[in-house]
Amino acid sequence: MVAPSAVPPVVPPEAPQLPVEASPALYQDLAAVHLAFYGQGVVPGLDVAFFRAALAATAATDRLLLIGSYSAVLPAALAHRLTVCDLNPDMLAEAVQRWPRAGFLQADVRRLPLAARFAAILMPGAVTAHLLTDADVAAATTSLAAALVPGGQLRLDAYLPDIARTPHFNGVARFDVSGDAWTRQATLVDVDPSDGCLQVDLSFVDPAGRVACCERLSQRTFGADALIAALEDHGLRCLERTLSPSTGRLYLGLRRV
């Protein structure tokens, strides 16, 4: 499963679990479909190039951690000593089949069983949206900073409140899975301005028009200054920020202090 040059996989005896809304059953039986969707670049507003740019600044001999099995980012990262971390075991199993050269780790980003190991960590796909409380943000930031070598870089994206007005949470996207046309449908249900959390109904529809699975998700949005302040309170320094209100995303480049 792991090539000799890859970081050996680390699997904790009991991987901690996030709340149900943060690890939705929606994807557990549709891992291949999920990877196909994210791998085709149809996710509205996701700037894959922002994450790939970090690879050019990281030596091939350096260790790299990818949080989430996002196939649009993963292939380019295979030139490095790559470990892929995901909480969902089904997503990891699918990724292992596709990219056996990498190392794999099932873990919660708030409690990574790693220390000062990686020159860079990439966290694409708004993993931050699953950090529903300030305590979750603090725990994840502390955990990520601890997994970086001094001076190591972290790149992540987050949802801005503007995401509620984009097709990502209110629209339809079509994509191909092994030659079959699938559809992803998203409907915004509720927004709580007090904490930036929103409720979204998300479903995948198969080629026959049947809803393969549907789930109501809780996701969190952030103001740029507030998120940066929270990250800098726990061992990181922000060196790069890009706001894209039209796509509802914030991109941050940080380093471990």
BELRAJO-V802358 format. One record per helix or strand of 3 or more residues. SS is the DSSP state (A for helix, B for strand). FROM is the first residue (numbers start at 1). TO is the last residue. If there is no record, write none. Layout:
[[SS & FROM & TO] [SS & FROM & TO]]
This chain:
[[A & 20 & 22] [A & 25 & 27] [A & 31 & 39] [A & 48 & 56] [B & 63 & 67] [A & 71 & 77] [B & 81 & 86] [A & 89 & 98] [B & 103 & 106] [A & 109 & 111] [B & 118 & 123] [A & 127 & 130] [A & 134 & 147] [B & 148 & 159] [A & 161 & 165] [B & 171 & 177] [B & 180 & 192] [B & 197 & 205] [B & 211 & 221] [A & 224 & 232] [B & 236 & 244] [B & 249 & 256]]
